[in-house]
Amino acid sequence: MSHIGLQHYLIVSVLLFSIGLLGVIIRRNVLVLYMSLELMLNAANLALVAFSRFKNNLDGQIMVLFIITVAAAEVAVGLALIVALYRRRQTTHVEDLTTLKL
Amino acid sequence: MSASDIIFYIFAALTLVCGILVVANPVSRNPVTSAMFLVLTIISMSGLFVLLHAFFLAAVQILVYAGAVIVLFLFVIMLLDLKEEQRRHVNRVVAALSVIVVMVIAAAIIWTIWQTKLGDGLDSAHLEGSLRAVGHLVFGKYILPFEILSLVLLVAMVGVILLSKKELK
């Protein structure tokens, strides 16, 4: 198989998503956890753009545009939450944040 | 193997290697290092977008992610004045188990993709994600979601201002 097709882009997307998922599972710093979430969102974006290109449908790219906007809003709110949390508890380590644990 | 194939492999490898260095850097546990490798991941991913002829999205990716989101991350990291994350006792069994589980999930999805005959190579692909085409769709067919999205940004802005007030009631 010499041509770069849809499969190649989808595999890169899956691998990037797995890396992000692994980061969310094994890292313990809230900020790095957040960056891993961004990686997962980016993997989804890559899959959408690849489908849009190879299926000749521009709607996927509009979806990616909207996802990028929502992700920016989400990062702003999440980082504000982290700052508020740090102000009260002086930590960004998830194992110190167990108030909601039963 | 044509030139664009080689460029694809370079950008894909760069994206994945920098992605791994974001979550599991063997040298440094500093969040700033992770943020810097996230910038590299995003820039090489916008290279992949250019290869997919999504020129407008590649520009937006660099502007919004590398320009705004990462700066926000770095700003918060500096604001909190985080020390280098001290090595706490990490449960090695849990870590190894989670690596195995994630690898199994990835292998399953990749196997499914490879089995499915997705067909169409680059020959049939002639879609151009230029600014004109994307703009026509955003301000035509998708005008209502676009306006709702501006509302989402407004709500996020109000929420952030409320959250970052000194006295959180």
Chai-1 contact restraints between the chains, C-beta under 6 A:
chainA,res_idxA,chainB,res_idxB,connection_type,confidence,min_distance_angstrom,max_distance_angstrom,comment,restraint_id
A,H3,B,G121,contact,1.0,0.0,6.0,A-B,restraint_1
A,H3,B,L122,contact,1.0,0.0,6.0,A-B,restraint_2
A,I4,B,D5,contact,1.0,0.0,6.0,A-B,restraint_3
A,I4,B,F8,contact,1.0,0.0,6.0,A-B,restraint_4
A,G5,B,G121,contact,1.0,0.0,6.0,A-B,restraint_5
A,L6,B,L118,contact,1.0,0.0,6.0,A-B,restraint_6
A,Q7,B,I113,contact,1.0,0.0,6.0,A-B,restraint_7
A,Q7,B,L118,contact,1.0,0.0,6.0,A-B,restraint_8
A,L10,B,I113,contact,1.0,0.0,6.0,A-B,restraint_9
A,I11,B,I110,contact,1.0,0.0,6.0,A-B,restraint_10
A,V12,B,A12,contact,1.0,0.0,6.0,A-B,restraint_11
A,V14,B,A106,contact,1.0,0.0,6.0,A-B,restraint_12
A,V14,B,I109,contact,1.0,0.0,6.0,A-B,restraint_13
A,V14,B,I110,contact,1.0,0.0,6.0,A-B,restraint_14
A,L15,B,L16,contact,1.0,0.0,6.0,A-B,restraint_15
A,L16,B,G19,contact,1.0,0.0,6.0,A-B,restraint_16
A,S18,B,V102,contact,1.0,0.0,6.0,A-B,restraint_17
A,S18,B,A106,contact,1.0,0.0,6.0,A-B,restraint_18
A,I19,B,G19,contact,1.0,0.0,6.0,A-B,restraint_19
A,I19,B,I20,contact,1.0,0.0,6.0,A-B,restraint_20
A,I19,B,V23,contact,1.0,0.0,6.0,A-B,restraint_21
A,L21,B,V102,contact,1.0,0.0,6.0,A-B,restraint_22
A,L22,B,V23,contact,1.0,0.0,6.0,A-B,restraint_23
A,L22,B,V102,contact,1.0,0.0,6.0,A-B,restraint_24
A,G23,B,V23,contact,1.0,0.0,6.0,A-B,restraint_25
A,I25,B,S98,contact,1.0,0.0,6.0,A-B,restraint_26
A,I26,B,A95,contact,1.0,0.0,6.0,A-B,restraint_27
A,I26,B,S98,contact,1.0,0.0,6.0,A-B,restraint_28
A,N29,B,E85,contact,1.0,0.0,6.0,A-B,restraint_29
A,L31,B,P31,contact,1.0,0.0,6.0,A-B,restraint_30
A,V32,B,P31,contact,1.0,0.0,6.0,A-B,restraint_31
A,V32,B,S34,contact,1.0,0.0,6.0,A-B,restraint_32
A,M35,B,V22,contact,1.0,0.0,6.0,A-B,restraint_33
A,M35,B,S34,contact,1.0,0.0,6.0,A-B,restraint_34
A,M35,B,L38,contact,1.0,0.0,6.0,A-B,restraint_35
A,S36,B,V23,contact,1.0,0.0,6.0,A-B,restraint_36
A,L39,B,G19,contact,1.0,0.0,6.0,A-B,restraint_37
A,N42,B,M45,contact,1.0,0.0,6.0,A-B,restraint_38
A,V49,B,F49,contact,1.0,0.0,6.0,A-B,restraint_39
A,V49,B,L52,contact,1.0,0.0,6.0,A-B,restraint_40
A,V49,B,A54,contact,1.0,0.0,6.0,A-B,restraint_41
A,R53,B,L52,contact,1.0,0.0,6.0,A-B,restraint_42
A,R53,B,A125,contact,1.0,0.0,6.0,A-B,restraint_43
A,R53,B,L127,contact,1.0,0.0,6.0,A-B,restraint_44
A,F54,B,D120,contact,1.0,0.0,6.0,A-B,restraint_45
A,F54,B,A125,contact,1.0,0.0,6.0,A-B,restraint_46
A,N56,B,L127,contact,1.0,0.0,6.0,A-B,restraint_47
A,L58,B,A133,contact,1.0,0.0,6.0,A-B,restraint_48
A,L58,B,L137,contact,1.0,0.0,6.0,A-B,restraint_49
A,Q61,B,A54,contact,1.0,0.0,6.0,A-B,restraint_50
A,Q61,B,L57,contact,1.0,0.0,6.0,A-B,restraint_51
A,Q61,B,G129,contact,1.0,0.0,6.0,A-B,restraint_52
A,Q61,B,V134,contact,1.0,0.0,6.0,A-B,restraint_53
A,I62,B,L137,contact,1.0,0.0,6.0,A-B,restraint_54
A,I62,B,Y142,contact,1.0,0.0,6.0,A-B,restraint_55
A,V64,B,L57,contact,1.0,0.0,6.0,A-B,restraint_56
A,F66,B,L149,contact,1.0,0.0,6.0,A-B,restraint_57
A,I68,B,V64,contact,1.0,0.0,6.0,A-B,restraint_58
A,T69,B,L149,contact,1.0,0.0,6.0,A-B,restraint_59
A,A72,B,V64,contact,1.0,0.0,6.0,A-B,restraint_60
A,A72,B,V69,contact,1.0,0.0,6.0,A-B,restraint_61
A,A73,B,V152,contact,1.0,0.0,6.0,A-B,restraint_62
A,A73,B,L153,contact,1.0,0.0,6.0,A-B,restraint_63
A,A73,B,A156,contact,1.0,0.0,6.0,A-B,restraint_64
A,V75,B,V69,contact,1.0,0.0,6.0,A-B,restraint_65
A,A76,B,A156,contact,1.0,0.0,6.0,A-B,restraint_66
A,A76,B,V160,contact,1.0,0.0,6.0,A-B,restraint_67
A,V77,B,A156,contact,1.0,0.0,6.0,A-B,restraint_68
A,V77,B,G159,contact,1.0,0.0,6.0,A-B,restraint_69
A,V77,B,V160,contact,1.0,0.0,6.0,A-B,restraint_70
A,L79,B,L72,contact,1.0,0.0,6.0,A-B,restraint_71
A,L79,B,V76,contact,1.0,0.0,6.0,A-B,restraint_72
A,A80,B,V160,contact,1.0,0.0,6.0,A-B,restraint_73
A,A80,B,L163,contact,1.0,0.0,6.0,A-B,restraint_74
A,A80,B,S164,contact,1.0,0.0,6.0,A-B,restraint_75
A,A84,B,L163,contact,1.0,0.0,6.0,A-B,restraint_76
A,A84,B,L168,contact,1.0,0.0,6.0,A-B,restraint_77
A,Y86,B,L80,contact,1.0,0.0,6.0,A-B,restraint_78
